[in-house]
Amino acid sequence: MNPRKLLAFFFFFFFRRFSSASAENLSFDFPSFNFRNLTFLGSSHIRNGVVGLTRDLPVPTSSAGSVLYNSPVRFFDPDSNTTASFSTRFTFSFSNLNPSSSGDGMSFFLSPNNQTLGSSGAYLGLLNSSLPTLNHFIAVEFDTRQDTHFSDPNDNHVGLDIDTLISIKTADPIDQDVDLKSGTAITAWIDYKNDQETLKVYLSYSGFKPETPVLNVGIDLSGYLKEVMYVGFSASTEGSTELHEIENWSFRTSGFVPKRPTLHPHNVSDTYVIVSPRLPAPEKGHKRRLGLGLGIAGPAFFCVALVVFGYVSVRKWREVRRVKSFKAEVVAGPRQFSYRELRAATGGFHGSRIIGHGAFGTVYKAFFVASGTIAAVKRSRHSHEGKTEFLAELSIIACLRHKNLVHLQGWCVEKGELLLVYDFMPNGSLERVLYQESEEGNLLDWPHRQNVAIGLASVLTYMHQECEQQVIHRDIKTGNVLLDGNFNAKLGDFGLAKLMDHDKSPVSTLTAGTMGYLAPEYLQYGKATEKTDAFSYGVVILELACGRRPIERIPDCHKMVNLVDWVWGLHSEGRIIDAADQRLAGEFDVEEMRKLLLVGLSCANPDSSKRPTMRRVLQILSNEAEPPAVPRVKPSLSFSCGVSLSVDDIVSDCDGSLTSSMCEIVVN
């Protein structure tokens, strides 16, 4: 074969081999759940390996939640014009302490985007009540409330929905002795056969698939199945206490046939006939030498080209591997922004765009012209020193979903910089609103203060007790509590947060945090626990109630006043209400203020064993439990080593600027 044709053949083969891509069937199986490979929206959460889509909230509170598989699933292959079939199996249960308030139900859905979260109530977390045409989906609903608005036949039915909750067809599982509201675990199978144009739903209390489906719909979904879609579950409640939980889940697609690379005969000939021309001897010798030269040079050139191609491929593979390794560290989910995009949105990180500073670095206000949205961009001070905090914040908050957490939009690692992109909070931090803006006349009123206290208790309950791995924040303070447009609390700045298993002992580390918010035992031993977070929360609550900073210098005096000691002193004199923020001018409920102050003191108790859990705090503030009993005299602070300290002793060597600065303290 001519070397030139040989080289062309090899290049053609390799490029055809690497450039040809075909759709592949996908399958995954979750015998139990963790945060990896899943996206949680709204009220959804994980507890003991079980996904909860809604929460046990007091009546008449409503909730909605969604959980989706992180990666998009291919349902259509444009090259072969093939639509996939799919099947899924999952075990779920609906439980309710008050059956009379049951509703609304759950759905398994396919959606073109991974942010599908609708409204609570009859909308099953699928549709937005104000924009009903916004979300597109294919869903199988398991409905436990009859909503005439959506033509529901009863309060116990299964239905197929496409872009609307008015079902194409419904069926009553009670015909097969399956009650969705029984509280018993139910296993569901959903099978769609594209070649047969049928979708079938099976239900059973056992793990054995019944022979007869509950719902059998003749339908061609090829017109609705996009090239790639996301799969997941959603659920909602409306003034009810129904819990929707999923214990396991498996999913697979089928019907895609892998392509085989084809060669086109007209490009490369399969047979060659070598004809020896009758030429004079000198000419023949010249041609022979030329042929020999080409025979050597051709393969040599091919080898060089192959080496270059291999070198470039290896370098690219290593780069992809490095990026994938980094992405694995931070957990897939949030969007990866480009540095150019963030630089343009922040005006080149201009000083006029700075809206705050934190432990991680500087925060900028970003305007994204293309989408017309505003965000907050956190930029690391030091690319190397900040990487630990960067990875900590990103890997932790990317896994968390709670209405009182700052939403992480994305991240960027380019130009030696580490950047995080968050939702912009129009009202800034609680610290600024409580102190700086109040000086300008924008006072935070009492209902908003109560709402902040409850919201912060709710998110800490979630972090401490409802996540698969307990999250200890370690730097709870008014500067890290942000306020949205409605003054709802959003906890942020996870640069110092730690993940711990619920059954593991706390790990001793170098003490880090902000003076005035650090628990005494944390200063002594450097062990971060949920109790140290509770102490910091107590200080924030006292700030909310009193309008004072944790440590303040008395005017015209060098003496420092500790907020916890000051409030406890008034409590010991029986006049704790005098600690209320004077700027409120008495415009608050006295008993609610007393309760808030007592909760703050209880959480800030020097004895960590006497501090309530955040779940208990949430119950107290939600009027589901009695206020805590707080001793009149503040307990003394003592350690096993025999050292007796007071909070004044701890901060006596620190100046007044410590309330807003980071401290690292080692106590021997």
C-alpha positions in Angstrom: 0.0 0.0 0.0 1.2 3.5 -0.8 2.6 5.1 2.4 0.5 8.2 1.8 -2.6 6.2 1.5 -1.6 4.1 4.5 -1.2 7.3 6.7 -4.5 8.6 5.4 -6.2 5.4 6.2 -4.9 5.4 9.8 -5.8 9.0 10.4 -9.2 8.4 9.0 -9.7 5.3 11.2 -8.5 7.0 14.4 -10.6 10.2 13.8 -13.6 8.2 12.9 -13.1 6.1 16.0 -12.7 9.0 18.4 -15.2 11.4 16.9 -18.0 8.9 16.6 -20.2 9.0 19.6 -23.4 7.1 20.2 -26.1 7.3 22.9 -25.6 4.8 25.7 -28.1 3.2 28.0 -27.8 4.3 31.6 -28.6 2.7 34.9 -28.1 3.5 38.6 -29.2 2.1 41.9 -29.6 3.7 45.3 -30.2 1.0 48.0 -30.1 4.0 50.4 -29.3 7.6 49.8 -26.5 10.1 50.5 -25.7 13.6 49.3 -23.6 12.5 46.3 -25.2 12.4 42.9 -28.4 14.1 44.1 -29.7 17.6 44.0 -32.0 18.7 46.8 -34.4 21.6 46.4 -36.9 23.2 48.8 -37.8 21.1 51.9 -36.2 17.9 50.7 -33.5 16.4 53.0 -31.8 13.2 54.0 -32.2 11.4 57.3 -30.6 8.0 58.1 -30.2 7.2 54.4 -33.9 8.0 53.6 -34.9 11.0 51.4 -37.6 13.2 52.8 -39.4 15.4 50.3 -41.5 17.4 52.9 -41.0 18.2 56.5 -42.9 17.6 59.8 -44.0 21.2 60.2 -46.7 22.6 62.5 -50.2 22.9 61.0 -51.1 25.0 59.0 -47.6 25.3 57.5 -47.1 24.1 54.0 -44.0 22.8 52.3 -42.7 21.5 48.9 -39.5 19.7 48.0 -37.7 18.0 45.1 -34.8 15.7 44.7 -33.1 15.0 41.3 -30.4 12.8 40.0 -27.5 15.2 39.4 -26.6 14.1 35.8 -28.9 14.5 32.9 -30.2 11.3 31.3 -30.3 10.8 27.5 -33.7 9.8 26.2 -33.3 10.6 22.5 -30.5 9.9 20.1 -30.7 12.3 17.1 -28.1 10.3 15.1 -30.2 7.1 15.1 -33.5 8.9 15.6 -34.1 6.5 18.5 -36.1 7.2 21.7 -35.2 5.3 24.8 -37.5 3.1 26.9 -37.1 3.5 30.6 -38.0 1.7 33.9 -37.7 2.7 37.5 -38.3 1.1 40.8 -38.6 2.9 44.2 -40.0 2.3 47.7 -41.9 5.2 49.3 -44.2 5.9 52.2 -46.6 8.6 53.3 -47.0 9.0 57.0 -49.2 11.3 59.0 -49.7 11.7 62.7 -53.0 13.4 61.9 -54.8 11.5 59.1 -57.5 14.1 58.9 -54.9 16.6 57.5 -53.4 14.3 54.9 -52.2 15.6 51.5 -51.1 16.5 49.0 -48.9 13.7 47.5 -45.8 12.9 45.5 -44.7 12.5 42.0 -41.9 10.8 40.0 -41.0 13.1 37.1 -38.8 13.8 34.1 -37.9 17.4 33.4 -35.7 19.3 30.9 -34.0 21.2 33.8 -32.5 20.4 37.2 -34.2 23.3 39.1 -37.8 21.9 39.0 -39.4 23.0 42.2 -43.0 24.2 42.2 -45.4 25.4 44.8 -46.8 23.6 47.8 -50.4 22.3 48.1 -52.2 20.9 45.1 -49.2 21.7 42.9 -47.2 18.7 44.2 -44.0 20.7 44.0 -44.2 20.5 40.2 -46.1 23.6 39.1 -45.5 27.2 40.1 -48.9 28.6 41.2 -48.2 32.0 39.8 -46.5 30.8 36.5 -48.3 27.5 35.8 -46.7 27.2 32.3 -43.2 27.7 33.5 -42.2 24.1 34.3 -42.4 21.3 31.7 -42.4 17.7 32.8 -43.6 14.1 32.4 -44.8 12.9 35.8 -46.6 10.0 37.5 -48.4 11.4 40.5 -49.3 9.6 43.7 -52.0 11.9 45.0 -53.6 11.9 48.4 -55.9 14.8 48.2 -58.8 15.5 45.9 -58.4 18.8 44.1 -61.3 19.6 41.8 -59.3 22.3 40.2 -57.2 19.5 38.6 -60.2 17.2 38.1 -58.9 14.6 40.6 -61.3 11.6 40.9 -60.6 11.0 44.7 -58.0 11.4 47.4 -56.2 8.2 46.6 -55.1 7.9 43.0 -52.3 7.5 40.6 -52.1 9.5 37.3 -50.0 10.3 34.3 -49.3 14.1 33.9 -47.7 16.0 31.1 -47.0 19.7 31.7 -50.2 20.0 33.7 -51.6 18.3 36.8 -54.9 17.4 35.0 -54.0 13.8 34.4 -54.2 12.1 31.0 -55.4 9.0 32.8 -55.9 8.1 36.5 -56.4 4.9 38.5 -57.4 4.0 42.1 -54.8 1.7 43.7 -57.4 0.7 46.3 -58.7 -1.6 43.6 -55.6 -3.7 44.3 -55.8 -3.1 48.0 -53.1 -0.4 48.1 -53.8 2.7 50.2 -51.3 5.5 49.6 -52.1 6.9 53.0 -51.6 3.7 54.9 -48.2 4.7 56.3 -46.8 1.4 55.1 -43.8 1.2 52.7 -45.0 0.8 49.1 -42.9 -0.3 46.2 -43.6 1.2 42.8 -42.5 0.1 39.3 -42.9 2.5 36.3 -42.2 1.0 32.9 -42.3 2.8 29.6 -41.9 0.8 26.4 -41.2 3.1 23.5 -41.7 0.3 20.8 -45.1 -0.6 22.4 -46.0 3.0 23.2 -47.3 2.0 26.7 -46.6 3.3 30.2 -47.5 1.0 33.1 -47.4 1.6 36.9 -47.3 -1.2 39.4 -47.7 -0.9 43.2 -47.2 -3.5 46.0 -46.6 -3.6 49.7 -44.0 -6.4 49.0 -40.9 -6.3 47.0 -42.4 -8.5 44.3 -43.8 -6.9 41.2 -47.5 -7.7 40.6 -48.6 -9.2 37.3 -51.3 -6.5 36.8 -50.5 -2.8 36.6 -52.5 -0.3 38.6 -52.2 2.2 35.7 -51.9 1.3 32.1 -51.7 4.1 29.6 -51.3 3.7 25.8 -49.2 6.8 24.9 -46.2 7.7 22.7 -43.9 9.9 24.7 -41.3 10.3 22.0 -42.7 13.8 21.3 -42.2 14.8 24.9 -38.8 13.1 25.7 -36.0 15.6 25.0 -32.5 14.6 24.1 -31.5 14.8 27.7 -33.7 15.2 30.8 -33.4 15.1 34.6 -35.3 12.5 36.7 -36.4 12.9 40.2 -39.2 13.1 42.8 -41.3 16.0 44.2 -43.9 16.3 46.9 -45.9 18.9 48.7 -48.2 19.6 51.6 -50.9 22.3 52.2 -51.5 23.0 55.9 -51.0 19.4 56.7 -48.4 17.2 58.4 -48.0 14.4 55.8 -44.4 13.2 55.3 -43.3 11.9 51.9 -40.2 9.6 52.1 -38.3 7.5 49.6 -36.2 4.6 50.9 -34.5 3.4 47.7 -34.5 4.0 44.0 -33.2 2.3 40.8 -33.5 3.6 37.3 -32.4 2.5 33.8 -32.9 3.3 30.1 -32.9 0.8 27.3 -33.2 0.7 23.5 -30.1 2.5 22.4 -27.9 0.3 20.2 -24.2 1.3 20.3 -22.9 2.3 16.8 -20.1 0.6 15.1 -17.6 2.8 13.3 -18.0 2.3 9.5 -15.5 2.7 6.8 -16.4 4.0 3.4 -14.8 2.0 0.5 -14.7 4.9 -1.8 -12.3 6.8 0.5 -9.7 4.0 0.9 -9.3 1.2 -1.7 -9.3 -2.3 -0.2 -7.2 -3.9 -3.0 -4.2 -2.7 -4.8 -2.5 -4.1 -7.9 1.2 -3.4 -8.2 2.4 -3.2 -11.8 6.1 -3.2 -12.6 6.6 -0.8 -15.5 9.2 -1.7 -18.2 11.7 1.2 -17.9 15.3 1.5 -18.6 17.6 0.3 -15.8 18.8 3.7 -14.6 15.2 5.0 -14.3 14.1 1.8 -12.6 16.9 2.2 -10.0 15.9 5.8 -9.4 12.3 4.8 -8.9 13.3 2.0 -6.6 15.3 4.4 -4.4 12.5 6.8 -4.4 10.0 4.1 -3.4 12.4 2.9 -0.7 12.7 6.5 0.6 8.9 7.0 0.7 8.5 3.5 2.3 10.8 4.6 5.1 9.7 8.3 5.4 5.9 7.5 5.3 5.8 5.2 8.3 8.3 7.5 10.1 6.1 10.5 9.5 3.1 8.5 10.7 4.9 7.5 13.9 5.9 11.2 14.6 2.3 12.3 14.0 1.0 9.5 16.2 3.5 10.5 19.0 2.4 14.2 18.7 -1.3 13.1 18.8 -0.6 10.9 21.8 1.2 13.6 23.6 -1.6 16.1 23.1 -4.2 13.5 24.1 -2.3 12.6 27.3 -2.0 16.3 28.2 -5.7 16.9 27.6 -6.5 13.7 29.5 -4.4 14.9 32.5 -6.1 18.3 32.5 -9.6 16.7 32.3 -8.6 14.3 35.1 -7.3 17.2 37.2 -10.5 19.2 36.7 -12.6 16.1 37.4 -10.6 15.4 40.6 -11.3 18.9 41.8 -14.9 18.7 40.9 -15.2 15.4 42.8 -13.8 17.2 45.9 -16.4 19.9 45.7 -19.4 17.6 44.8 -21.2 18.1 41.5 -24.1 20.3 41.4 -23.5 24.1 41.3 -22.6 25.7 38.0 -19.0 26.4 37.0 -18.6 30.1 36.0 -15.8 31.4 33.8 -13.3 33.9 35.3 -14.1 36.3 32.4 -17.8 36.1 33.1 -17.3 37.0 36.8 -14.7 39.7 36.1 -17.1 41.4 33.7 -20.0 41.1 36.2 -18.1 42.7 39.0 -16.6 45.5 36.8 -13.2 44.0 37.0 -13.6 43.4 40.8 -13.8 47.2 41.2 -13.7 48.7 44.7 -17.1 50.3 44.2 -18.6 46.8 44.0 -17.3 45.6 47.4 -20.2 44.8 49.7 -18.4 43.0 52.5 -15.4 41.2 53.8 -15.3 37.8 55.5 -12.9 35.1 56.6 -12.8 33.8 53.1 -12.1 37.1 51.4 -13.9 40.0 49.8 -17.5 40.0 48.6 -18.5 41.8 45.4 -21.9 42.7 43.9 -22.1 41.2 40.4 -24.4 42.2 37.6 -25.0 39.6 34.9 -26.1 41.6 31.9 -27.1 38.6 29.7 -29.6 37.2 32.3 -30.4 40.5 34.0 -29.6 39.0 37.5 -27.6 40.1 40.5 -25.4 37.9 42.6 -22.7 38.1 45.3 -19.2 36.9 44.3 -16.8 35.9 47.1 -13.1 36.2 46.1 -10.3 34.5 48.0 -7.6 36.6 49.5 -5.0 34.0 48.9 -5.2 31.3 46.3 -3.2 28.7 48.1 -4.0 29.5 51.7 -7.7 30.0 50.9 -8.1 26.6 49.1 -8.9 24.7 52.3 -11.7 27.2 53.2 -12.9 27.3 49.6 -13.2 23.6 49.3 -14.8 23.4 52.7 -17.5 26.0 51.9 -18.2 24.6 48.5 -18.3 20.9 49.3 -20.5 21.6 52.4 -23.0 24.1 51.1 -23.4 22.4 47.7 -24.9 19.4 49.6 -27.2 21.4 51.8 -30.7 22.6 50.8 -32.7 24.7 53.3 -34.8 27.8 52.9 -32.6 29.6 55.5 -29.3 28.9 53.8 -27.7 31.2 51.3 -28.1 29.5 47.9 -24.9 28.7 46.1 -25.2 29.4 42.4 -21.7 28.3 41.3 -17.9 28.5 41.5 -14.8 29.3 39.6 -11.2 28.3 39.8 -9.1 30.2 37.2 -6.2 32.5 37.0 -5.0 31.3 40.4 -8.2 32.6 42.0 -11.0 30.9 44.0 -14.4 32.4 43.7 -17.9 31.5 44.9 -21.2 32.9 43.5 -24.2 33.3 45.8 -27.7 34.7 45.6 -27.5 38.4 46.3 -29.1 39.4 49.6 -30.7 42.9 49.2 -30.8 43.7 52.9 -27.2 42.7 53.6 -26.1 41.2 56.9 -28.0 41.1 60.2 -25.1 43.0 61.8 -25.4 45.9 59.3 -29.2 46.1 59.7 -29.1 45.7 63.5 -26.4 48.3 64.1 -25.2 50.4 61.2 -28.5 50.9 59.4 -30.4 51.5 62.6 -28.2 54.6 63.1 -29.7 55.9 59.8 -33.3 55.3 61.0 -33.9 51.8 59.4 -34.8 49.9 62.5 -35.4 46.1 62.4 -38.8 45.7 63.9 -39.9 43.1 66.4 -41.8 40.7 64.0 -38.7 40.6 61.8 -36.4 39.9 64.7 -38.6 37.0 65.8 -38.6 35.6 62.2 -34.8 35.8 62.1 -34.5 33.9 65.4 -36.9 31.1 64.3 -35.3 30.9 60.8 -31.8 30.6 62.2 -32.9 27.9 64.7 -34.6 26.0 61.9 -31.5 25.9 59.7 -29.2 24.9 62.6 -31.6 22.1 63.5 -31.3 20.9 59.9 -27.5 21.1 60.0 -27.1 19.4 63.4 -29.7 16.7 63.3 -31.3 16.3 59.9 -28.3 15.9 57.6 -26.6 12.5 57.0 -23.4 14.0 58.3 -23.7 16.6 61.0 -22.5 20.1 60.0 -20.9 22.3 62.6 -20.7 25.9 61.4 -18.2 27.2 64.0 -18.6 30.9 63.1 -22.3 31.8 63.7 -22.5 35.6 64.2 -24.7 38.5 63.0 -22.2 39.2 60.2 -22.8 35.8 58.7 -26.6 35.9 59.0 -27.8 37.6 55.8 -31.3 39.0 55.1 -33.2 38.6 51.9 -35.7 41.1 50.5 -38.3 40.0 53.1 -35.8 40.1 56.0 -35.8 36.3 56.1 -32.6 34.9 57.7 -30.1 33.2 55.4 -27.0 31.6 57.1 -23.8 31.8 55.1 -20.0 31.8 55.2 -19.2 28.1 55.6 -15.4 28.6 55.4 -14.9 27.3 58.9 -17.6 24.6 58.9 -16.9 21.0 59.7 -18.6 17.7 58.6 -18.9 15.1 61.3 -20.7 11.7 61.6 -23.5 11.9 64.1 -22.0 9.0 66.2 -18.4 10.3 66.3 -16.8 12.4 68.9 -15.8 16.0 68.1 -12.3 16.4 66.8 -10.0 18.8 68.6 -8.7 21.5 66.3 -7.1 24.9 66.4 -9.7 27.3 67.8 -11.2 29.5 65.1 -14.1 31.9 65.1 -15.0 35.4 66.3 -14.5 36.6 69.8 -17.7 37.2 71.7 -19.4 34.2 70.0 -17.0 31.5 71.1 -18.1 29.0 73.8 -15.8 28.8 76.8 -15.1 25.1 76.4 -14.2 25.7 72.8 -11.6 28.2 73.8 -10.3 25.8 76.4 -10.2 22.5 74.4 -10.7 23.5 70.8 -13.5 21.0 70.3 -16.3 22.2 68.0 -19.7 20.5 68.6 -23.3 21.4 68.1 -23.2 22.8 71.7 -20.6 25.4 70.6 -22.8 26.4 67.7 -25.7 26.7 70.2 -23.6 29.1 72.4 -23.0 31.3 69.3 -26.7 31.2 68.5 -27.5 32.3 72.0 -25.3 35.3 71.7 -26.9 36.3 68.3 -30.4 35.9 69.9 -29.4 38.3 72.7 -28.1 40.7 70.2 -31.5 40.6 68.4 -33.4 41.2 71.6 -31.1 43.8 73.1 -29.6 45.6 70.1 -26.2 45.4 71.7 -22.9 43.9 70.4 -21.5 40.8 72.2 -18.6 42.8 73.7 -18.9 46.6 74.1 -16.6 49.2 75.6 -18.3 51.5 78.1 -18.1 55.1 76.8 -15.3 57.2 78.5 -14.0 54.0 80.2 -11.7 51.2 79.2 -13.9 48.6 80.8 -15.5 46.0 78.5 -19.1 44.8 79.0 -20.0 41.3 78.0 -23.6 41.0 76.7 -24.2 37.6 78.3 -23.1 38.8 81.7 -25.1 42.0 81.4 -28.4 40.2 80.6 -27.8 37.6 83.2 -27.3 40.3 85.8 -30.7 41.8 85.0 -32.2 38.3 85.1 -30.8 37.8 88.6 -32.5 41.0 89.7 -35.8 39.9 88.2 -35.9 42.6 85.5 -34.8 40.8 82.4 -37.2 42.8 80.3 -35.1 45.9 80.9 -32.5 44.3 78.5 -34.9 44.8 75.6 -33.7 47.1 72.8 -34.7 50.6 73.9 -35.0 51.6 70.2 -38.0 49.4 69.9 -39.8 51.8 72.2 -41.8 49.0 73.8 -43.3 47.9 70.5 -43.1 44.2 71.2 -44.9 41.4 73.0 -43.5 41.3 76.5 -43.9 37.6 77.0 -42.4 36.8 73.6 -39.4 39.1 74.4 -39.0 37.4 77.8 -39.0 34.0 76.1 -36.4 35.2 73.5 -34.1 36.5 76.2 -34.4 33.3 78.3 -33.6 31.2 75.2 -30.6 33.3 74.5 -29.3 32.9 78.1 -30.1 29.2 78.0 -28.0 28.7 74.9 -25.2 30.8 76.3 -25.0 28.8 79.5 -21.3 28.3 80.4 -22.1 24.7 81.2 -22.5 23.1 77.7 -24.5 20.2 79.1 -27.2 22.6 80.2 -27.7 24.1 76.7 -30.7 23.0 74.7 -30.5 21.4 71.3 -31.4 23.5 68.4 -34.5 21.3 67.8 -35.6 22.1 71.3 -35.0 25.8 70.7 -37.1 25.7 67.6 -39.9 24.0 69.4 -39.8 26.7 72.1 -39.8 29.6 69.7 -42.6 27.9 67.7 -44.7 27.7 70.9 -44.5 23.9 70.9 -42.6 23.7 74.2 -42.3 25.6 77.4 -39.5 28.3 77.8 -36.4 27.0 79.5 -35.7 27.3 83.2 -32.7 29.6 83.5 -31.0 29.8 86.9 -31.0 33.3 88.5 -27.3 33.2 89.1 -25.0 32.6 86.2 -23.2 29.2 86.6 -19.4 29.6 87.1 -17.1 28.4 84.4 -14.7 25.6 85.5 -12.6 23.0 83.8 -11.3 19.7 84.9 -7.8 21.1 85.0 -8.8 23.3 87.9 -8.7 26.6 86.0 -11.6 28.9 86.8 -12.3 31.5 84.1 -15.0 34.0 83.4 -15.9 35.4 80.0 -14.4 38.7 81.1 -11.1 36.9 81.8 -11.1 35.3 78.4 -11.5 38.6 76.5 -9.7 40.9 78.9 -6.5 40.9 76.8 -8.5 41.6 73.6 -9.3 45.0 72.3 -12.7 46.2 71.2 -12.1 45.3 67.6 -12.3 41.6 68.2 -16.0 41.5 67.6 -15.4 41.6 63.9 -12.0 40.0 63.5 -10.9 36.4 63.3 -8.9 35.0 66.3 -6.9 31.8 66.6 -6.4 30.9 70.2 -4.5 28.0 71.8 -5.1 27.5 75.5 -2.5 25.3 77.3 
